[in-house]
Each structure stands twice: as structure tokens, then as C-alpha cells.
Amino acid sequence: MLASEAAHSQDELYLPKDVKKGKVTEISPIAVKYQNQKNAAEYLVSNDKILFMINSRGDFLLPSQLTKDSFYSQQRIAHFIAADTSYSRGDQLFLSPDTRLEGVISKEDNNFFYLSDTGKVDKKNLVAVIYTSGAHKIYGPADKVAAVLEHFRHLPVYPPPLSSLSSLAAGMDNSTGNKTETGATGSNDSPAPATVLKVSPASNDSAAAAIFAKLAPNVNKKEFEEKATRKTEKLTEYLKILCDKTAPAEACNKAIDQAVTLFVNEEAKIMVSSLKSNTIPQYKIRNYLMRLKLVKYDRIEVEWTNVQYVSDLRKGDDGNFYGLVQFEQKFSGYKDGKLVYQDITVKRAEVILKTYEKSVEGTTQTLWDVLLGNVGVKSIQSL
Amino acid sequence: MHAILQKAVGVLSLLVVFSKTQAQQVFENDAGYREKHFIYEVKLIDEFFERFNDDSSSFIRSVYKSRHIPFTLTRDKLIRSLFNYQAQHWDTTMIHAFIETVTDPGSPVLLNFYGDNWYAEVNCQFQYKAGTVEIPLILKIETENSGARWVIVAVKSNPMKQETTEVRLTGSPEHRSRSMNPVIHGNNFIELDSVFRDRGHLSEYFDSLFFNRKYSLNFYDAIQKNQIQFIKVNRVRYHYLQAVPWIFTVDYFERKDLNAGWLINTLEKVSPPDMEAYRKKLLEE
């Protein structure tokens, strides 16, 4: 009879035609996460593709039997993953149909396992052996093994002493110290009680200024707003140069370089949307500016709305502070004294407040600046 | 400008929430109206929070202040102005009950940007084979230490109908080196484009419970193997479960009315089990 023996130190996931080996680190109702010990990479295997798993300590689990929200399932998972739990106090032999024997294997030959020198089990009926050490062997296809193992899911997490269990079973000639159990079906699981959501109201410092002060104590909100506004105005100035027919190429290139420095990095994107188009083209900032350079007018006018919206600052998990600025602009382009293009756009820019240290006359000062991030440009009206 | 604002204050105070006829003004040529629209439109979801909570330094308050107009709007009125009054036949008794709950002087309900129980449903369009598919993703704000980030918590469909056996995780949600900053909603989550290209760190953009949810493996696998490519975000909807026992959703209404921007579009009162059921359905648990 063919048998495969597991490497002792790894958990094994049995799929219909494959075996995954590694360390199981997480089991969810959807997937099993394991780490491949050769390349340290983490993988997820869909539960519905796994027939059964046996860990390095000999505990086995069938993902198909795990019930979401079940306390019992959670216990089984915790037990399977924990490094210091053992499942059995003896060697276990699983036979078809639906039988488990537990004892001490004293000898094995081609046809039999001998238990405690008192009984023997015919390998013809055997589908799996799990040794006290945690090592295991399976006999035959994995789906047949799973069909037997699935009957033993309701075994207690920590088995009671051997003496309390009934002994003897089919397949054993005699045994005094061994135990036999036939599989059971049905479920003892009961659903976990429904969780009642409790929501705490936001703390009373939801006032933007208070949050701002808490987040960035060295930065004044008004100053931040002014700086953010100045950066967006500066960007508009550079855009004007780019569209100005009379501007020399050198000035345009310089304007592009200077405009790029207003942004957090060259990866910042400009996204252009309009009422007329379903697509939203995106350009990296430098590409966007280069494209603008090709649009030339004799004269351009940019009208700003008097107000602009500046959101609260929010601290990112990278330690930087982020905010949003939104404003409207009316753009008019003239050629030969005639208005040839006009649009009204809403611009929405991410702004990033970055702090940096600067040495001034021997002392180090923490300073801050506002940089632009991704910018959305939406045309809401065009001629 | 002052006069325009004074007039608008009257409009808000009377809770005649900006009818269509009023909105059909000469938007294009009337700079004054455009400015008023800019002031009253709920431009960003951040502003929805401000108005709902009646923050003392909200944009609308600051505009009034800068123009020396007394701010007489109560929180009750501000919240009423956050409903979508077009294409909606609201049960005014229900709105009244909702406002009573959230403005209860004993325990007012304030929305918390950094809190649990509010989600963005982001309907994304992907290229798949010769056509396109729409896949709704659920994102939420996650906080760690004193910082915050958006994370993908669930995916709501598997239009590719693919079956995934195994995926290799790239990156580590436990040791993040990448994340989505907490303001990417400002540009309608277009940052997802970069996220789905960053396949070497893909798992870092997901909530740690993402893989406990339906369709997660299929979606992750399709992104990682470049079987689907992000095109754009079609629309965004926010789900709020913070104002127990109420659930409401907020959508963006782009129109020339002053009743525009991010507005409450559905509202329902639910029992605790129903609220939990709603959350589970939303997250495909």
C-alpha cells in the first residue's frame, strides 16, 4: 500500500491533487494563510479547495466544517494554529468506514500496524495514521481520507483521559490500553449572539481648529490655509506662462521646473474630467505641463472665485499631514483679440504639510511647508 | 456678494431647500450665483461632516464670519439642508425623528471621520478581457497610532466568475510600507489606479480582515495576475452606521441647484440586529 509521510515540522494542506506545505498562520471563513518555509512568502488558499489540513503537531482540520461566527470553530482554529497545543495522547489510526483508533504503535510491517503489542490493524482499511509525535501518513487519495476525518470534528479540543473512553473496535484483535471511536455527525455549534453596535459620538473637539492644533501643534491653521492658497495661485501663474504665446521657450521650461517643485514629487497626478467626456485622463504633473505648453494664446485671463474650501488637516500613517483645497477658476484664451476658448473648472488639490529641519545661526529649527499632491480638474462649463 | 449671502441665509433658514426653478439661474454668466453655489454645495465629504456636526470652524461659518454676517443657522437646520430634495419624496416625520435623535441635547450624535462604522462604496470600472466590468469596493478609514489611512475592506462581486485556489500575498498588512492617505476621497479615490499597479505591495492596501470576506481571493488574484486593469471610479457612495439606530447613505449630486454635492439620499431606522445585518451584507461577511 502506498503511503506518504509528512515532514515533521510543517503543516500540510491537502487539496484534491496537490499538497501545500508550510506554517499555517491564519484561518478565516474564506481562506487559509500559510507561510512557505522555503521562500518565506505568504500564500492564501481558498477554503473550498482544501480537503483537510494536518499540522506539525498532528491536529487536523477540515475548513469545510468551519462555521462562521461559531465559538466552537474559533476554538478549533485557535487550537490548530497555536504552537504549544497537542491534540492526542497516543497514535491515531483512521480507518474506513469512519473509525478512529488510538493507542501506541509498537511495530509496523507491510500489512499491519501493531498496537501496544496487543493488537494489530490491517492496513487495507487504513486511510491515515497520525503519530503522537505529530508526523502523519496518509493512505490513498486525499478525498477518501477527508471522508473519514470529517466524522471526527466534534472531538473535544483536549481529549479526556484514555481510561474514560470505551475500548475495542472493528479491525483490532485485542486491546486493553487502546481506544476506538466511531464517527459522529451533527453539530453542536450554536451561533454567536448578535453584536449590538455601539457608537461613541465624536469627541467634542471636532471643531477643525482644535483638531488642527492637536495634529500639528506648531502650525497655525490660518497660516496653513494661506500657504495652501499661495501654492495653488503660484501654480496658476506658471500655467499662465505656459499658455502665453509670447513667452520664450526657456521661460516655459523654467516655469515647468518651478511648477513641479510645488508638488510633493513627480508622481503627483493631474486628473482632468469634463461634463462631455466619460473618461478621466490622468497625467503625471510634468507631462501635464508639457502638454499645456503646446496650447498657445495671445492673451489669457484666469478669474478666481473669491472663496476656496480648505478641509481639515488629517494625519496620514506616514507622519505627514494631508488636506484638500477646492476652488473654481474661469479660464479665457484670446487669439487675435478674439475669445477662442473659455471654461470654468473646479480644481481640487491634495495638499501635504511636510515638516523639515533647518539650521539657522547654529540652532536647528523645525519648519514646515505645504506641497501639492494629486489635483483633480473638472470642467463644469466650456465654450 | 453680501446681499447674495443674506438672501441665501434666508433660503436656508426657511428650509425651502433650493428648488429647481431657483437653480435654473444663469449659472454660466452669473459669477455671483456661481460663488453662492460654491459656498452652499457640499463640496467634499469632509464638508458633510463639518455641517452635520456644525463644527465651530466649518467652511460655511468661516464664510459668514469673513463677511460679517451673523450665523443664525442651527444644527437642526444645517442637517435638514443635507438631504437630497430632488427625486426624493421624504417622509418628513422620519426626517424629524432622525434629527431629534442626532441633536438630542443630552447625547448628541456627531459623525466621526476617524470612527468605525462608516464606509465608502467605490464602484470601479476595470478592463477585463475585451470588455469592462464594474466591481464595487468597500473602503474605510483605519487609524493607527495617531495617523489614518484608507484601506480596502471588501469587494462586492466577482463578475469574472473565476475560481481561485491560491494567491501569493505581496507586501505585509502587518508591516506596511505603503498606504492610501486619508484624503484620497477628495479626488474620488482615483489613487486606486496607483494602488492596483503597485502589485509588489498589494496586500498592504487591504484591511487585515479583507481575506475573511467573500470574493476577496478572486479579486486579489485577478489584480495580482493583471487579469483586470483599473480604468476609473464610476461613482462613490458613503454608508453611515454611526447614528444608531439610523442608517443613511450619502451620494454626490452634481447640479446647479444650491441643494447639491454630498447629500443624504436614503435614510432608515433599524433594529440592532438589522443594523448588524446591513453591515455584514455591505462587507460581504
Interface residues (C-beta under 8 A of the other chain):
Chain A: L15 K20 E26 S28 P29 I30 A31 K33 A41 E42 Y43 L44 V45 S46 K49 K68 A194 T195 V196 L197 K198 V199 S200 P201 A202 S203 N204 S206 A207 A208 A209 L215 K221 E267 K269 M271 T279 I280 Q282 E303 T305 N306 V307 Y309 V310 S311 D312 R314 K315 G316 D317 D318 G319 N320 Y322 G323 L324 Q326 E328 K330 I344 R348 E350 G373 N374 V375 G376 Q381
Chain B: M1 F27 E28 A31 R34 E35 F38 I39 K43 L44 D46 E47 F49 E50 N53 D55 S56 S57 S58 F59 V63 S107 P108 V109 L110 L111 N112 F113 G115 D116 N117 E144 N145 S146 G147 A148 R149 E163 T164 T165 E166 V167 R168 L169 S172 R176 S179 N181 P182 V183 I184 G186 N187 N188 I190 E191 D193 S194 L209 F211 N212 R213 K214 S216 L217 Y220 K232 L241 Q242 A243 V244 P272 P273 M275 E276 R279 E285
